[in-house]
Every structure is written in structure tokens, then in C-alpha cells.
Amino acid sequence: MAGGTKRIEIQSQQRLKSLMRDYFLDLDAAAKDPARRVAWCTSVGPCEILVALGFATYFPENHGALLGAKRVSHHYIPHAVGAGYCAESCSYTTADIGAALRKYSPLQEAYGIDGPPRPDVLCYNTNQCREVQDWFQFFGKHHESPVLGICPPRYLGSVSVAHIAFVRTQLQQLVADIESRFHVKLDPAKLQEVVALSSRASALWRRVLDTARSSPSPITFWDGLIHMAPVILMRGSRVAIEYYEELLREMQGRVESGIGAVPAERFRLYWEGMPVWPRVRELSEKCFDLKVSVVASTYCNSWAFEEYDGGDPLEWMARTSTEIFINRDEVFKQSFLLEMRERFAIDGFVFHNARTCPNNTNSRFGLAQRLRDEHELPVLVVDGDLSDGRFFSTAQTMTNLEAFVEQLAELRTPSRACVTGGGKP
């Protein structure tokens, strides 16, 4: 780190390591226990239904991110290409399929297990993208397991009562299909309990993220990428709630003590789009050295749902899965980013143009330019990918980040603003 300044570690991370180990070891045990069942689920999918029915839930997108973070995706993507998948399809999908074909998993080294658990059923939600359906169809055939899912309406402006009712009907059918296939019966009270637990963890996660409104920010996007795991993998459990209660206390303590994730924080950025998993560490260290805090992101907010307040749990699931950012139109997305700018006192936006993830890339159809032109906001677009590091140039991106921070500094200088009529002092 520049000047010998050291990052202050988040103490809750030690607890998280233990939780993650317990989670994956339990999945492995569930897959080997004839009395238990395992369901694969997409990250913003119908996991509450699965948990309420007693399934242990596994999320392949997490495995795709692990392959990227381990910087091994490029070794396995060619094997998926050989099986007929395009190299520029979602690299989570192609890396995961390729790794399965080669019988490799980072879970082997991390936890001493063979890899992802064999699914009894795979359940998807295309609210993020249609690729998850094709991804799950591959593994359904691979494991000879049924594949079920829901397909909400996409690219919505306002979300109407009719939209929610349509998705709720699909969820009802999903429940009926699972009940029929596995000879089980969903207990409505159990589903209410699981949804309440799930939404409570999500609301706590939102409060953790909101501590970044303080200056200096006690937490950054790079920290969030680690600490978001329970709100995805452990939704519907008390352990996720307990973890976020602990993390929230730690972040609130940091705010009270004036402890920043980036000491002497100079600028506050927003990260729009997917992480560059193979280069998270380098990007985090570069921002730290530049005294830049990435205080908010679309990605980490994707699991910050509104809290369930009772009533119909299927309606809550239908609403939350339909209202997410990725499922909305350009007008909504622009409004959301402007709201986040005010909420977190953002100095500039970084858009990640992820080569294989068009669904979660928002710099391709003018949104970044509109923020520049209509709102005079500093915007940087970086090229890369979520999992395939071959699409990312470290040297070029770091140079561009340095230049962007210099631009922010110039915009903040009163003399320059007076001379050019540019940014505000």
C-alpha cells in the first residue's frame, strides 16, 4: 500500500470463513445423505420455497465467481466451447460447464470436498438473464435431474400489480411441480417463516451497505464482494441474520470512531456492473493507493430487498424478484443511479463493460453518456469480464483509473472551475 498505510481488516471476516466452511461441508453431506435433498438455485431465484421444503440450496453463480477469483476460468472455458458453447457466452456458465467436464472445482482445495453437490432439482429465475436457463439445462442433463423455473417479464419501467400476479402464478406452479415430483407438501407457515428470515437478512445487509454513506466510509465495494455471501447462499437462515447483526455492529463502531476502509479518503466512487473477479485484489489495492473509496454499487445492492411485513409470502417473492435493478428499463436505471449519487455523495461512476455479460452491463446503450451529458457527472468505462481475465487489461485499466482520479481532482479545484466553467468547487 502507498506510503506504508495498512488496511484495517474487518474482524467479522474470520466468522465468515467459518460460516462458509460449514455451508459447503453441509451441502456435501446433504448430497451424500439419502434422507436429504439438494436444489440448485439462481442467486435471485426462488430459494425461499426450496428452503421451506427442506432442500439444501446451492448457487452455481457463486462457483462461477470462485473460478474467476481463482483465475482459472480461462483453462476451462475452452472445454465448454468444445461442447458447443460460444466463447463469448456468459463466462460464469462456460467456466462452470468446462470445469465440470474436467471434474475440477476450487471447492476441492478450499474445503476438501469433491465439488458442487449433485442436484435433485435445479430451479432458475430468468430475471437476471436467459443464460441461467441454458446453464441449468446443461447440468440437468449432466446429472439427469429435473429443471424447473420461472420467467418474469423483463425490462420493466414501473412494476404493476399485473406483473406481480403473473410471477406469483408461476411461483405457485413451481411449488406444485416440486410437490408432485418429490411427494412433499409446502407448509404455508414454514414459507412465511423462511421469507421473514430471508428478508430480515436482506434488510440488515442494506443497513450494512448504508453505513458507507458516512465519510470516511467504513466499508467499500471490494469488502462487500466478500461479505455479501451469506445474503445469497444462506437466505432463509438465522445464521445469516446473526452474521449481519455482527457485521453491522462492527461497521457502526467504525463510523463512530471515524475509521475508514480507505484512510484519508479523497474521492467516493460508484461501481456499476459486475465485479472483475480475476482482478478484484489489484483493483482494490489501486483504489486504496489512490485514496478512493468505492462506496456503493449496483451489484451488492442486488440482494438488498425490501423487508417482508407479513401477508402473502409468494407475493413478496414475486415482487422482489421482479423489481431488481437488472430487470428494469433504462429510464429506471438512470433514475436509480442518480438517487445513489445523492444518497452516497458520489464523485464519479465507474461502469464495467463486461464482455460476456450483456445483461448486467449498462454502458452499451448510452446510459453512461447520458450521465455525462445531461448531468455533467464524471464517468469512466472499463473493459473486462466477470470471470474470463483474458478480456481485461490490467495496465490499461490502472492507467485509466489514475487519469480518472486526476480528472476528479481537477474538477474539485476552485481555480479550474472558475476558469473553465467546469466542475463545482
N, C-alpha and C positions, 0 to 999 in steps of 0.2 A: 504494500500500500504506500501511496505517496507520502513522503515526509515521515515515514515510520509510524503513522497513525494506524491504530489497530481497530478492527471492527469489534464491537461489544456483542458477544454471542447471545442469542435468545435462549434462556435456560430451559424453557419448555420443550425445546427440540430434543432433549435427552429422553423425555417422556414419550415424545412422538416416535422415536426409534423403537422403543419397546412396544408401543401400540401397533406399529406396522408389522413387526415380527409376529406378534400374537395373531394379527389379522391373517397373514399369509399362512402361518402354520395351521390355523383353524380351517382355512379353506382346503389345505392339503388333507387334513384329517377328515373333513366332510366328504371329499371326493372318494376317500377310501372306506367310508363307513356306509354299509348297505342301508342303514336306517336313516341316513340324511340325504338331502338333495342339494345340488348346486345349480344356480342360474347365472348365466352371463347376462350383463345388462349394459346398455349405453349410459354414459355419465350423467345425462339429464333424462334418463329413462324412467320407467315405472318401477323403480326398485322398492318403493314402499309396499306395493302389492306383493312382491316376491318375498320381502322380509316378513310380512304379516302371514304369509302362507308357510313360513318356516324354511325357506330356501336360504342357503349361504350364497351371498352375491359376490360376483367377480366382475371387474370392469376392464375389458381389453384395452381401452384407450390409455389407461394407466400403464399397461405393459408396453404400448407403443411409445409412450413418453420415456419409459425406462430405457428402451432400446436406443432412443435418441440421446438421452443423457449419458449413456454409457459409450456413445459414439461408435456404435457397431451397426447401425441401421444399413449403411451402405454395403455391408458384407452380405446382408440377407435379402435386400430388395431385388437383386438380380434373380434370385430363385423364384420370387413371385412373378417377375417378368417372364421367366421361363415357363411358368404355369399359365400364362396368358394375360397377366395384368399389366397395364401401361405403367411405365416408369414414372410418369407424372401424375398418376393417381395418388390419392392420399397416402403419404409415406408412413403414417401410423398403420394403415391397412397393409400395404405391401411389405413393410418391415416385419409386421407381426405374422403375416402369412409365410413369408420367407423363413423366418426363424422357426416357425412350427414345422415347415418342411424339412429343415435341417436339425430339428429336435434340440434347439438351443433356447435358453431363457436366462436372463440376468437373475431370476429368482433362484437359480441353481447355486450361484456363488453367494448371493445375499443371505439366503435362508436355508440352504441345504435341502431344497425340495426339487422335484423333477421339473417343475414348471407350472404353467397355468393348470387349474383343476379341470378335469373332464366335465363338460356341462350336461345336465339332464334336460335343460331347456335354454334357449337363447332368446332374449326379449330386447327389442330395439325400439327407439323412437327417432323418427327422421326429422325432428325439429331442428337438429343441427345440420344434417346433410343426408343425402340419399346414400352416400358411400357406406354408412354403417349397416344398411340393409344388405348390401352385397358382401360386406366383410363378414357379417354373421351368417349369411347363406353359405359362404365357403366353409366356415367352421361347423355349421350344421351338417353338411355333407361329410366333412372330415371326421366328425365324431358320431355321425348317424343319430343326431339329436334334433328334435323339433325346433323350428324357428318361428317365433311369433312377434308381432309388433304393431305399432300404431303410426299413422301418418297424418299429423296435424296440417292444417293449411299453412302455407309459408308466405313470407314477405308481407306481413300484415302491418297496416298503419295502426288504427285502433283495433283492439281485440273485443269483439262483440259477444253478446250472450249466445248468439247462434254458433259462433266459433267454439265457445266453451262447451256448449251442449253437444256439438259434433264430436269433439275429442273425448268427452265423457262417455259417449256411447261406445266409442272404440275401446276405452278402458274397461267398460262393462263386458264387452265381448272378449277382451283379453282374459279377464277373470274367468269367464265362463269356459273358455278354451282350456285354461290351465286346470280348472276344477275337473273338467271332463277327462283330460288326458291322464291326470295323476290321482283321480278319485279322492280329491280333497275338497274341503268347503271353507271358503273365506268367512271368517268371523268379523262382522262389521265393527264390533267394539275393538277388536285387535287392530284392524286397519286404522281406526281413529287414533288409537294409542301410538302406532308406529308413525303416522303422519304428524302427530303432535310432537313426537321426539325429533323427527326429521326436520320439521320447520323450526323447532327451538334451536337445534344446532346451527341451522342456516342463519337464523336471526342473530345468534351470537357471533357467527363468522362475519356478518355485516358490521356488527359493532367493533370487532377487531379491526376490520378494514377502515372503519370510520375514524379510528384513533390517528390515522395518517393525515387527518385534517389539521392536526397540531403541527406547529413549526418550532423546532425540527421534528420531522416525522419519526415516530419510534419504530416504524416498520416500512419496508419497501416491497415493491412488486416481486423482487427476487426472493425475499423472505416468504411472501405469500405463496409462491410456487411450491414451497416445501410444506407450509403449514395448512394448505388447502386440502391435503389428502384425506383427513377424516370426514370432511363435509361431502366428499364424493364417495369414498369407499365404505364409510361406516354410518351412512344416513339411516336413521331409524333406530339408532342405538343410544343408550345412556352414556356410553364411554365417549362418544363424540361430543356430547353436551359437556361432560366433565372436563374434557380436554380444552374446549374453547372457553369455558369459565376460567380455567387456569391461565390460558394464554391472554385472555382479556385483562385479567388482574395484572399480569406482567406488563402489558402494553400501557395500561393506565398508570402503573407505577413509573414507567419510563416518562410518560407525559408529565406527571407531577414533578419528577426530578430533572426534567429538561434533557433527558438522554435521547439523542438522535441516532437513528440507524446509520446516518452519514453525519459525522461531526462537522460543524461549521457549514451546514447545508447552504448552498448558494442558489440552486435552482430546483424547481419541482416540475417533474415531467409526468405525462400520462402515456402508458403503453397501450396501443390499440392493436389487437390481433393476437395471434398465437405466440407462445414463447419460442425462442430458437433453442430448443433443448440441448443440442450438442455444444452450444457456446454460452450457456447461461452464466457460468463462472466468469469467463472473460468479460462479458458484458457487465456483470455486476461489479467486478473489480474496476473496470474502466469508469463506470459511473461514480464509484466510490472515490477514485483518484481525482475525478473532475468536480467532486463535491456536489454531485447531482443526486437527488432522491427521486426515484420513480415511485410516486406516492399513490398512484391509482392505475387501474387497468380494467379493460372490458373483460378479460379472461378470468381474473379472480372474482369479479363480481357476478360471473355467470351462475354461481351457486349461492348467491345471497338472495334467497327467496323471501317473499312476504310471509309473516308468521301466520300459521293456521289458528283461527279463533273459534273453532268448533264448526258444527254443521256437517255438510256432506264432504267427506274426505276425497272422493273421486273428483268432485268439482274443484277442490283446491289443487289436486294433481293436474287436472286438465288446464287450469288457469296458469299455474306456474310454468308448465312445460310449453305453453303457447306464447306466453308473454316475454320469454327470454330475448335478449338483445339480438342474437344471431337470427332469430325468426322474424325480425321486423323489417319494415321498409326503410328507404334512405332518409326520408323526412324524419322518422322517429329516431333513427341512429344519430343524425346530426343534432337533433334537439337533446338527446341523451348526453352526447359529448360536451355540448355547451353547458349543460347542467353540471356535469362533472368538473368542468373547468372552474365554475364558480364555487362549487362545493369544496374542492380541494386546492384552490388557489394555484391552478396550473399555469406554468410559464410557457410550456410548449408541448406539442404532441409528437410522439414517435409512432408511425404506422409501420407494421411489419407486413411486407408483401410476401406472404408465404407461397412459394412456388406450387406446392401440391395441395394447398388448402384454399381454393377459391371461396368456399362458403364462409370462412372466417377471416377473409381478407377484405378490408373495406377501403383500400386505396385505389382500386381499379376503375371506379366509375365516377370519379370526380369529387368524392367526399373530402379528401384531403385538400384539394384545390379550393373547394368552396369555403373551407375553414380559413384558408389563406386570404382569398379574395373578398369574401363577404364579411369576415370578422377580424381580419388582419392578425390572425394567430400564427405564430411560428410553428411550422410543421416539417418534420423530417420523415422521409420514406426510406426504409432499409429493406434490401432484398435478401431473402433467405428461405428457410423452410423450418417446419416444426420438428422434423426428425432426421431428414437427409441433409447432413452437413455439407455435401458437395455443392449445394446451391448457395452457400454463404461464404463471402469473402471477409475474413477477419480483419485484414489490413485495411481494406476499403471502408468497412463499416466503422472501425475505430477512428479513422481519419475523418469520416463524415460526422461522427458524434462530436469530435473535438471542434470541428468547424461550426457545428450547430450551437454548441455551448458558447463559442466566441460570438456568434450572432446574437444569442440571448444577452450576453454581457453588453454588447454594443447598443442593443435596444433599451437596456436599462440605464445607459449613460445619459444624463440630462443634456449635456452639450451636444451630443449627436442628435438627440431627439429635436432639439431646438433648431439645429442647422438643417436637418433633412425633413423635419415634419414626420418622423417615423414613430418608433415605439414610445410608449409612455415612460416618463421618468419613474 
